[in-house]
Every structure is written in structure tokens, then in C-alpha cells.
Amino acid sequence: MRLQPLSMPLAPDLAERVETCLAAACALPGCDLTVAGLLQACAAGRAQLVGIFDGERIVAAGVTQVRCHADDRLSCWVLSLGGRSTGPWSAVIAAVERGAARLGCSTVEFAGRRGWARVLPGYTATPCERGTHFLKRIGA
């Protein structure tokens, strides 16, 4: 699996596949994000659209945001991540972690369902208003 930043605007064939992946994530219970809002944030430079590829085939898409904390520490927030036929999601998350590390982030964070704790044992899971907050220290 490899993660690749995607530039806006997307080519029509790629846009359809990316939007399908993001729509699957936005349809999950408790999600208050929309595909249009996520793509707008990417187009405005407030977030980064990423594709996760298995060879040349896109298997997942996500939107990430690097946030700078008061102590200048960088954290990669996964705002949305969805796809089909990705195989183990742990491999997709590992691709996101590698991309975050390349950007100098010291953590990867996201909010999701508590069941992710079974699949991602390296993350600390804490209840939050959106479900469960997941955090993993990755270095930097």
C-alpha cells in the first residue's frame, strides 16, 4: 500500500472513485462531515486529500490535516478515511502513519468507533463526544 497526495481539482474518473470512498466514511453513524465539505477544505488548502493505492488501483481515500500545537509539535488528524476492498485496514492506517512521519508529525489522531481499538492496538483509545479518540505516537 502506498499513500499519495492528490491535487485538486481531480480528474473525473479519479473524482468518482475518491468521492465513493469518502462517501462510505461520511455515511458512518456519528459522522457530521460531508464529501462536499471535505473536498472544499482540500481545495482551499485547509486539508490534504490522499489516495491509498495497491499498485495502480486506488483502494481508499482520505482527508488529513496537519495541526500545529502550542509547543510546535505537529499532529496528523485523519478527518475521513474510507474505501472498499482494501484488505486489512491496519495496512491503510500504516500508510497514513508513514506519510505523517514524512511530514514531521509526532502523532496520528482520529475519532472513530471503539471497535477500531481491536484492529489498531498501537493506539490509545479514549471516549470523546464523537465516539472514541485514537492517538498514536509515531516519532518526530
Phi, psi and omega in degrees: 000138175226144179261136180223123174300142179246135180268145177265147354283155181276149171298146185307317182292322177289321180302318181297315180293318179296314181298324177296316179297312182293323179297323178298319179290319182291339181279351182291146179304136177090350180278129178250015179266156176237155176301315181300317179294320179295314180294326177295318178297322178292316180297329181274357179083011179271350180206168181240127174276132180231145173252142174249122187246143169247101191069235179262358185265127176283126182246344179202160175219150180211170176233126180239163179214125176271125181244138179259124180275169182303330180270016180070008176286139179260139178230136176264117177262128174269107181281325181203144177205121181206161179176183179228152175052044184270353187075211182291127179297335179299328177291324178293314179297322178299323177295320177297317180299317179298318178296319179296319179297320178298332179274358179090013179286145178260347179216157168240135183223150172197162174251136182198193179280147185298338179300338178299336181300328179290328185270335185236073185294344179281356182260142169275141183239124181231132177302142177214176184296337181262007181130260179226133176268125179250138181218135175226131174278127184242000180119201180063000000 
